[in-house]
Structures are given as C-alpha cells and as structure tokens.
Amino acid sequence: MTTPATTGEFSAAPGREPRHERSAVIDLDAIRHNVRRLAAAASPAKVMAVVKADAYGHGAVPVARAALEAGAAWLGVAHISEALSLRAAGIDAPLLAWLHTTESNFGAAVAAGIDIGCSGWELDHIVASAREQERPARIHLKVDTGLGRNGAAPEAWDRLLGQAVEYQDQGLLRVVGIFSHLAVADEPERPETDQQLAVFREVLALAEDAGIDLEVRHLANTPATLSRPDTHFDLVRVGLGIYGLSPFDGTTSAELGLRPAMSLRTLVSQCKAVPDGQGVSYGLRYHTDGPSTLALIPVGYADGVPRVATGGPVRLAGRTYPVVGRIAMDQMVIDLGGAPDAGAGLLGAEAELFGDGSDGGPTADDWARAAGTINYEVVTRISPRVPRRFINEAGPSAAGPEATS
C-alpha cells in the first residue's frame, strides 16, 4: 500500500473514501473488456497485448495481468528493460521485446526467456549471449515491409534467413516468429497496407522454403485487427485498442465496442471572483469579458497535459469548461462565468480532464484535438507525478465492481 506522501492522497472525513489531489484512474475491467473484444475480432489468431511505455501510461504490471486474465496469449514491449520488469513482477507469459541498441542486455533477455526481435544487426549479439548463457535464444525476425523503421530490408532478407538457419542448426537459437509493422492501417482506404501484406507473404514463403518452422507470424496492429482480417495470421499485436481508444479518425471507441480505461482527475484548488478584463496565465492571451469566476485546476505540462492544448475540456459539477489562457507547468484555469454564485461549493470539487465519455464528459480524443496530436500521446505522456489508481483490480467475479487499489 502506498503512503499518502507518494500518492497525493489525504485523509477524508470519517466514513468517507480517501481523496486524491490528482490521479489517473485505471479501470482494469475496461482493459479486460477490450482484450476480449479484440480477441473476438482476431479469432482464431491469438492476441499479443502491447504494454510498452508503462502500458501506454496505464501501468504495465497491472495491465499485463488483466490482459492475460482476459485471454491475451502474449505480451509485447519495445525494450528488454521493460520485459525484465515484467519478469521481475512474476509474469511468465510469452513476451517479446523488439527495439534494441548495441547496449541492450541481450544476455538478461535470454536468461529470462524473453523473445527477442531481430532486424539483422542484433543476430551476432544475441548468439553471443546464447553461448554465454548456455541456452538457445528465442528470436522473431523482423522485415521492413514499407514502414521504413527497423526490420531487415527485403533485399537483405535471404542473407538474414541464411544466418538464422545456420545458428538454429547449431542449437544457438530458435526462430520462433517472423513479423512486420503496418504504416497506414488506421487509414483503411489507402493501398499501402495491401502492398505491405504482399511483401510479408513473400518473405514468409522464403522462410518456409528455408525450412523454418514458425510458431507465430504477426503483422496486424489494432486498426488492422479491427478492419483487415487478412492480416491476422497467427497473432495480432494490439496496443491502443486494449486501452479502449480508437485508432480511426471519425470513429469513436464506443462504435468499436471499446471502453477507455483511463480517467484523469484532480481537485479544484481555488475559485475566485475577478473583474472585467482580468488577464489569465502567462502572456495574458485571455481576458475575461465581464466580471467572472476563475477556477484553478492543479495539473499542467509537468503532469503530462500538453502545454499547447488551450481550449481542452475540463468537466466540473456536471458541466464542461474549456481551459483558458496558457497551460502552465503545474496548473491551468477555467472560466466559470459571471453568475454571482458560479464558484459556490466548488473549492475541492473533483474535476475530470478526460474519462470514458459515457456521461458526455471529455475524452482523451478531445484533448488530442485541442493539442493537435493523437490520443496515443495524450495518455502515454501523463507523467509519474500523477499517481495511478487501479479499480477493479481483482475483477468483478472475485471482488465486486468496486474493488480498488
């Protein structure tokens, strides 16, 4: 149990739930629901839950456990260090890490039974670690089918296959999978996904001709899982979708059958009456257009709220207000209007920046629009200064819908 000093929690009146100065509330039942939804869309392919970047800011270990409970067969991360943290937490599910540098700890990955993505240059490093550990490495060969990031170029594929087969014959590794990543699956009308799929099928055929017996072939991300069943193969890698966010412009989470899992909340730290023409925040870019009441919301860009997102929505007492003036490091301001009692009773009231939108409240998508970015960035950038609070940690079947941690 974390202490009040580390969580921003403070004592409530007797008989009342503890209050939190600020928190990112993560509904693990929403995670489970989303994994089941995506697993149904992917079937008979299995699901890899991508929990890189601290599970897109949601908390890697609790999210990984919830995803596995809901039927995910694999976990995926970018860095070996992320995978080692999951292993240290006692999670022993199949686990792939795919983004490395020359300083990555391949030896620790081999020792921990972590599958390693390999674009080519890593192969000798992985084999050296396998020799040192006296344990064969498990690798997934990655091909660049058109995204232009990591992965072997198609022209280098024959050579990489040959090297991998030679090391496999020596008992130093096992080629578990072949994978790639799609560039524009979130824009289903574009032809590049078909082109990438064709290249992927070609490299799979070459691997089959080389005698590689694959466990998994994986290409699809969340948007392809939902819109392109021909990309599913044996395994789909779903990231954004398990957090309940939509990858498609113009399509909501609800329309996809997904539930946003994170709500960002804080408490109003001040309400004050101000005169006509009162400037607000750095640069004084906003002035009240009459006598008004300003409410101070104590989160800012140090908490991960984009500084450029002036106009982002804040839900307070059943109404949604836009942020006015510049967002500062620790705080932002909303204008409650000129009614004489506009701020009455609102000091200490809960303010929600985004949630699941089920009550018409603001969402991560709303903040993404205000910041000129994408919903992925909104949730992943919420900083460690904002404590994560997990609800439904044990699942409703075990502890009821109000279980919290």
N, C-alpha and C positions, 0 to 999 in steps of 0.2 A: 504494500500500500504506500503510495507516495505521500509525502508530507505537504501540508498547506504551503510551505515556502516554495516548493517546486511546482505546484500545480496552479497557484493563483486562487486556491480555494480558501474561503474564510468561513468562520462559524456562523451558522444561521440561528434563528430563534429556536428554542426547544421544540422538538417535534417537527421541524421543517428540514427539508433536504439541504445539504450544504450548497452554497452558492459559489459560482466560479467567475472571477473577474473577466476572464476570456477563455474560450475553449473551442477546439474543433471537435465536435461530437460525431463519432463514427458509429453508424448503425451496422453491426455485423450481420444482423438478419437481412439487411439490404444486400450486403455482399453475397450471402448465401443465395438469396433470391436471384441475383444477377448471374451467378455462376450456373445455377440450374437452368435459367433461361437460355444462356449461351450454349450450355451443353446440349440442350434440346435442339437448338439450331444447328449445331455441329454434328450431331449423331449421324453415323456411327463413329466419326472421328472423336478422339479424346481431346480434353481441354488442358492447356497449359495456362495457369494463372500467372500473369506477369506482375511481379511485386517489386520491381526495381524502384529506385528513388524513394525508399521507405514506403513502398506500395502507393506510389503517386501521392505521397504526403499523408496517407491514411494510417500508417503503422504496419510495417512489414510482417512482424511475427503474428499479431492477432489476425490480420487479413489472410495471411497464408494458411493459418489453421482453419479459419472459417471457410476459405475456398476449398480446402481439402475435405472438410466435413460435407460440403455441398456437392462433391463429386469431381473436383479437379483431379486429374491424374498426375500432373507435372507442375512444377513451379519454374519460373524464369526470372532471371535478373541480368543486369548489364555486367556487373563487376564481380570478380571472385570474392572480394571482401564482403559484398552483400550476401553471397551464398554461404560464406563461412559463418556469418552472423546467424543465419537461419539454422545451420547445422548446430551451432553452439546452443541454440534455443531448444534443441532436441527434435527438430524437424528432419525426418529421414526420407521424405518423399523424393522421387526423381527430380533432379534440379540441374538446370542448365545456366551457365554464365557465358556471355558471348563477346564482351568488349574488353580488350586487353591492351597492355603496354609491355615493353620489354622488362618492366619491373614487377609485373603481376606475379603473384605467388602460385605458380602452376603446381609446385610440389605439394602445397597445402590442399589444393583442389583435388589432386589425385588421391592423396591420403584420406580425404573426407568423402570420396565417392561422388564428387561433383562432376557432371558432364561439362566438357569444355568446347565452346565454339571455336572453330579453326578456319581462318581465311587463307592460310598458306604459310606466312612467315612464322606463325606460332608453332608449327609442327615440330621442329627440332627442339624447341624449348620444352614442349610437352613430353616428347620422347625422353629427353634427358631427365626430366622429373620422374617419369615412369621407371626408368632404370634406377634412379636414386631410391625411390620408394619400394622397388621390387614388387610393383603392382601395375598391371596394364591400365592405361588411361582410357577413359570413355570420351570419344570426341564426336562432334557434329560438324561436318564440313559445310562451310557456307559459301554460296556462289552469289556474286553480284549479277542479278538478272536485269538491272536497269536503274536501281536507286542511286548508284554512284557513291555509296559509302563503303563500309567494309564488306568482305566477301571476295573470293577469288574471281578475277575476270574470266569470262568464258574461254578466252584464248589460253589461259593458264590451267584450265580445269583438268586436262589429260595428265599433265605433269603432277598436279597435286594428288589426283587419284592414284597414280602410279606409286608415288612416295608413300601414301597412306596404306595401300595394299601391301607394300613391302614391309612396312613396320608392323602391320597387323599379322602378317605371316610369321614375323619374328616374335610374336606374342607380347609386343610392347604397347599395343593399343587395340581398341575395338572401335570401328566406325559404326556408331550407334544410329546416326541420323545424317540427313542432308537437308539444308534449309536455305531460305532466302527471305527477303522482306519486300513488301509491296509499297510503291511510291504514291499511288493515287487511288487506292481502293475506296477512300472517302468521297471520291467523285466518280460514281459508278458509270457515268456516261462516257468516260474517257477510254480510249483504246489501249493505253499503255499497259493496263492490267492484263489484257489478252496477250500482249507481246511478252510480258514478263512470265506469264504462265507457260507460254510456248517454249521459252528458253529453259525454264525449270524442268519441263518434261524432257527436254533434250539431254540435260545433264543427268537426270535420273536414269535415262536409258543408257548413258555411258557408264554410269556406276554399276548398273545391272550387268552390262557386258563385261565389266572388270571383275565380276564375281562377288561384289559387296552385298551382303545380306543385311539389309537395313531393318532396324526396329521401328523407326519413325521417319516420315517425310513431312516437313511442315513449311508452310508458306503464308497461310491466312492470318491476318490480324483481326481486330474487332470488326471493322467495316466489311471486310471480305467474309468473315464468319456469318454476318447477317445478310449479305447480299450476293455472295458468289460461292455457292456450294461446290462448284467445280474446282475451287482452290483448297478444299478442306484436307484432302489426302488422309494421313493417319492422325494428325494432330493439328489443332489450331492454337495460336498464341493470342490470348485475349488480355488486353491491358485496360484501356479506358472503359470498356463495357462492364467489367466487373465492379467498377466504382459507380456505375449507374449513369454514366454520361454518354451523350450521343456523339458519334463521330461525324454525323451528316449535317450539313447546313440545311436549315428548314425542316428538320425532323427532330421532335423532342424525345427526351428519354421515355416519357410515358407512351408515346406512339410506338416505341421499340420494345415496350414491355420491361423497361429497366427502371430501377429506383436509385436516385442519387444517395450515396451513403454518408456524405459529409455535410454537416451544418456548422457554419462559423458564427459564433455568438460572443457577445460581450455585454457589459452593463453601462448604461449612460452615466458618465462621470460628472456632468454638470449641466444644468439648464439655467439660462439667464435671459432676462429681457434686455433688448438692445434698441437703440433709436433708429429712425430712418437713416439710411445711408451708411450703416455700420459695415466696415470692411471686414473680410473674413480670410484668415490664414495668409501665408507668405505670398507676397506680390500683390495682395489686395485686389485680386481679379474678380472678386464677387462682392457686391454691396447689397444690403437689404433694401427693398423697395418700399419700406414703410416700417413703423415700429414692429418688432418681431421678437420671437424667442428662438435662441440658438441652443441646440443640444450637442454636447461634446461626446464623441464616440471614441473610446481609448484604444484604437488599433490603427496602425499605419504601415508604411512600407517596410519597417523593421519586422513587422509581423507577417509580411508577405503580400500585403494588399498593394496592387500596382499604384505607384505614385501618379501615373497619368490618368487614372480612372475616375477623374472628377465626373460627377453625374451617376456614379454607381449607386445602386439602391440599398437602402437600409430599412428594414421592417421594424416598426416600433408601435406598440399598442394597437396592432391591427391595421396600421397604415404604412405605406411605403413612401419614403422620402429620398430624394437624390442628394448625394454628397455635394456640398457647395464649397467653393474655394479649393485650394490645393490640398491634396493629401500629404500629411507630414510624416515624420519618422514614426511617431507614436500615436497619432490622433488624426481625427477628421471631424468635420462639422456638418450637421444637417440643420435646415431652417424649418422650424415647426409652424411658422406663420404668425400672423398678428393678433390672433384671438387672445384676450386678456389671460385666459387660463390655459394657454397652449402647453405649458410645461408642467402643469399641476400633476403631482404624483409620479412624474417620470424619472426623477433622480433615482438611480439604482435599478431602473427597469431594464429588462433584457431587450437587447437589440440584436437582430439577426441580419447578417450581411448576405448570407445565402444558405439555402437548405434544399429540400426536395421539391419545393414549389407546389406541394399538394394543396396548400391553402391559399394559393395565389401569391405567395411570398416570392422574394427574389431567389434567383438560382445562380450557379456558377456561370451559366451561359450569359446571364445578364451582365455580370461583371466582366466577362470576356469581351462582350460588345463594347462596354464602356472603356475598356483598356485597349481595344483594337488588337486583341490576341485571341487565343483559343482556350476552351475550358480545361484542357490538359494543364496549361500553365497556371491557371488560377488555383487549382487545388494543390499542385506539386510545389508551389512556391510558398505556401503557408509555413512560416518559419518555426523552428523548435521553441521559440519563446511562447508560442501558443500551445498549451498542453492539449494532448489528445485525450479525449474521454470516450471510452468504449461502452456502448449499450448493447444489450442482448448478446453479451459475450458468450454465455453458455448455450444460447439458442433457446427458443420458446419451449421446446419439448422438455428441456432439462430444468429451466429455472423460471419460466414465465416470461412474458414480453417485456417486463420492466427491469430485468436483471441488468445491473450496471457495474462498471469498474472504474 
